[in-house]
Amino acid sequence: MSFHTETTLAGYARAAVDLRIRMAEAADTVTGQAYVRQLLAGRLDAIPNHAGQATTNEDVVDTVGRAIKAAWAHGDSFVLAPAMTAIVAAAAEALDLTGDLLTAEAAPCDTGVLFLPEPIYHRRPTGTVAAVGALTWTLATVHSGQQFWLICAYSPLHDPDDPNAANVRRTLATAPHLRANLGPYLLNDFDCLPIAQPIPTAPDTPPVDDADLDWQSAPDGRYVITDDGMRTQVATAILYAFWRIQAQPITVAAKPPLDRPARRRAARASLVHDTRVVMLRRTSPVGEPGDGEAKWHYRVRFVVKGHWRRLHDQNGQPYRIWIHAYIKGPDGAPLLHGEKVAVLAR
């Protein structure tokens, strides 16, 4: 149950439904709730306003847990086409929301789930690397009336390229009863994005002792964002970049049909199952299988990072070659890169 085996838009919609059902079920389990509590405990203790306030911590844990369940069960589904991953990642890396005032209309909906079939990788100051394979957001309101989005980032547990997921799988192999109660994604980060309030800058990256460094190699050819130098939290930057880009004329959100068995599974789980696959707009439709090679017609240029291409020789033996970074797209089209990401201009 993943996007790795799907190659069609209908397959993406089917995978999104199955993954969301599993995640909504896991959010209700004792194991899933304990995992959220354990993850948030260290983060909340590091915040002066929360240190030593157990009741407040429990309130936060309960709020996050309910928001996670609401996003997976009732939010709108979006799938980012792999060809869009580099564009969103580059926009996120250049993003600076410090001091901005956002309105509730900045998001395409109040509650939603964004799937990244080709994850974006996040390197923390300690050197560890974790994939961002899904993001959820939920509109929330505190007692004072202040509104904000609770943003959560998740790592795909079965990502073969994620060193963090590999460590988790080895740990869970010794406790199969725990693995059975966890979903296909694991929560690894969260952030609060205020509405109608100036957005604070990301906290300075604290110095890390050499003894705490655990440098992990990032997958070849994948986009990696580091905390160092980011002016906006990584999870928020990726999601906000997606919000802005999906609303631009360069993209189209296709609504693929869902097969009957998947519709039934969604209905039994009381799941909102409309899924939109966000991709670069084409000037001509893609042919169905058997109609010849599908032709992409980009209206923008973007940078494709250097990556390894896996091939097989005439004897069937695998090998790989290095493809250097290059600019893809028609000559003269707008270039989406670095600080000049046009879709983020105000």
N, C-alpha and C positions, 0 to 999 in steps of 0.2 A: 504494500500500500504506500506508494510514493509517486512523485512526478518523474522519476528516473525511467520508468517503463512506459510512459505515455508520450505519444508523438503528435496527437491531434488535439484540437480545441475541445472536442467532446470528451476526450480522455482527461484533459486538465479539469474540466467541470466535474467529472465523475470522481477523480482523485480528491478534489477539494471537498466534496460532500463526505466521502469516507473519512478523510483526515479530520474534518470538523466534528463528525460524530464521535470519533475516538477521543478527541481532545475535550469535548463537552462532557463525556462520560468520566474521563480521568479527573476532571475538575471537581467532581462530586465524591471521589473516593477519599478515604482517610489518608491514604498514602500521598495522593496528589495535594491535599491540603497541608499535610506535614511537610512536603517538599517546599511549598511556597513559604510556609512559616520559617523553615530553616534558611532559605535563601534570603529572605527579607531581614532576618534577625541581625545579621552582621551589618547590613546596610543601614538599618535604623539606629543601631547602637553607635554608629559613627557620626550621627547627626546630633549636635548638642541639644536641640529642642526635644529629642526623643529619648536621650540616654537616661536610663533608670526609670522610665515611665512605662511600666508593663501594660497598663490599661490602654494607653494610647497605642502602643505597639500592636496589641490584639485588635484594636479598632482598625488600624491600617491593614493588618493581615486580612481581616474579614472583608474590608472594602476591596482590596486587590483581588481576593478570591472570587467575590461576587462579580466584579468587573470582568475577570477572565472568563468565567462561565457565561456571562451575558454576551461577550464578544464572539466566542466560539459557537454559541447556540443560536443567537439572534442577529448577529451582525451581517452586513453585506460582505460578499466574497469578491476579492480581486486577486488575479493571478498576473504577475509581471512576466511577460514574455522574455525568454533568455536574451534576445537581441537588445532588450532595453536595460539589462542589468548594468552595463558599463556606463550608460548615460546617467542613470539614477545615482550610481555610486560616485561618479565624478561630480555631479551636482551637490551631493551630500557633503563631500569632502571640502568643497569650496563654500559651503553655507555658513552664514553668520546671522543668527536671529537675535543677537543681543540687543535689548532695548526695543524690539519691535512690539507692536500691539496687534494681536490677531483677533479676528472675529470668528464667530461660530461657523461662518460659511467657508472658512479656509479648508475644512475637511469635506470630502464628497458625501459623507453621511455621519450621523452621530456615533455609530458603533460599527466597526468593521474588522475584517481580517485581510491582510495582504500576504500572499504566498510568493516566495521567491524560489522557483524551481532551480535556478542557478544562484546559490547563496552568495551574499557579500560577507567577507570575513572581517572580524574585529579583533585587533591585537591590543591587549591591555598593557599597562606600564610594566607589568611583571614579565612580559614576553609571551604569555600564553595566547593562543589563537582559538576563537570560537566562531562558528558559522552563524549568520543571521539568516535563517530560512523562512521565518514568518514573523509578522508584526501584528499586534492587535491594538486598537484604540477604542476607548469608551469615554463618552462625555459624562462628567460627574460634576456635582455641585456640593459645596461644603455648607455648613450651617450659616455662615455669614453671607451666603449668596454668591460667592466667588465660583466661577465655572472654570474647569480645566479638563484637558484630555489626559487620561491615564494611558500611557503608552508602554507596551510590554514587547520585548524581543525574545525570540525562541530559537533554539538550535535544533535541527533535525537529528534525532537520535541515531539514525542509520546512515548518516552521511559518511561515505567511505573516505572523504578527504579531510574531515574535521578531526584534528588531534584531540580536542576536548571531548568530542563524542566517543572517540575510541577509548579514552580513559574511563568514561562513564560506562560504556558497554562491558569493559573488563570488570568493573566493580559490580555491575548488576548480574554478571554471569555467576557470581557466588550467591546471589539472592534472587532466584527466579520468581519468588512470590511478590517481590517488590516490582520487578519489571512488568508483571502482568497487570499491575494497577497504574502504570504510567502510560501516558500517551505517546504518539510518534514524535512530539516536540517537547523539549524541556525549556522552561522559563530560565533565562540567564541574565536579564537586565530589565529595568523599568525606569520610567521617568514621568514627570508631570509637566505638561505644557499649558501655561495659564492662558486664559482668554481675557482680553481687554485689560491686561496688566503687562507692564514691561517684562520681557523675557530676560531672566538673569543669564549671565555668561556661564559657560561650563567651568567647574572648579579647576584650579591649577592642578596639573599632574604632580602628585607628591613624589619626592625622591624615593628610589627603591634601593635597598641594600643588595649587594652582590649575592648574599646568601638567599635572598628571596627571588632572584631571577630564575625563571624556568623557560628559557627561550625555546619556542616550538617553530618548526618550519611551516610556512604557509603553503597551500597547494599551488602547483605550477599553473600559471595562466589565469588565476582568479584575482578578483579585486579585493585588496586588503586596506582597511581604514584603521589608523592607529589613534589612540587617545591623545597622543602628544600633538599639540598644535590645533586641536579641534576647538572651535569657539562655541559649538553647540554639541550637546550629548549625541553620541553616535546613533543610537536608536531613533531619537527624535529627528536628527538630520536626514537619515534615510527615509523615514516616513514622510516628513514634510516635503522633501524633494519629490517623492512620488506624488503627493497630493497636487503639487504645482504642475508637474509635468503631465500627469494624466488629464489635466484640464486644458492643455494646450492643443492647438490645431494639428501639431505634428503627430499626435497619437489618436488611436481609435480603440474603443472598448467594445469588443465583440461579446455577444451573449450566446455561447454555444448551447445547443439543445442537450438535455439530460435524458439518458435512456430510462426506460420504465423501471427496471429494478432499482436504480439509484434514486429515482423519485420516490419509490415506495419506502426505501430505507430512510430518506430524509423526512417523509411524512410520519413514519413511526417514531422518529426521534424529535418531532416537532421542530425541525430545523429549517431556517430560511435558506433555500438552496439555489437562488439565482446567483450565477457566477459570471463575472466579467473578466475577460482576458485582455489586458492592456498591452498594445504593441504599436510599433511605428506605423503610421498611416501609409497605405499603398496607393499608387495611382491606378492600378488595375487589380482585379480580383485574382486570388490564388486558384489555380486549377485543382480539381479533385484528383485523388490518386489515380494514375493511369492516363491523365490528360497531359502528361509532359511535365517538365521541370517547372516548379513554381518560381516566379520572378519577383524579386523584391525591388521596389523603386523608392529609395530613400529621398527625403526632401531636406535632410540635414546631413552634416558631416560630423563624425565623432571619432575619438581616438580608441583604437583597439589595442589593448596592452599586449606586450610580448608574451607568448605562451608556447607550450609544447603541443605539437600535433602528433597524435598517435596513429601510426600506419602499420601495415603488414607487408612483408616482402613476398616474393613469388612462392616461397616455401611455407607461407603462413606464419612466419616468425614475427612477433611484434617488435617494432622499433619506433623511435620518435625523433622528430626534427624540431628545431627551435624556429619559431616564426617571430621576427622582430616586430616591434610596435609600428603601427601604420595608421593613417587616417582613411576612414571608410566613408563613402558617400560621393555624390556628384560634385564635379568641379563648380565652384562659385556658390555652393549652398552654405547656409550659416553653419559656423563651427561651434559645437557644444564642447567646451573644454575649459577646465580650471576656473579662474575668476570671471571668465567671459561667458558663463552659462546664461544664454539669453532667456531661458524659461524662468529664471529666478529674478529677473529684473522687475523693478517696481514702477 
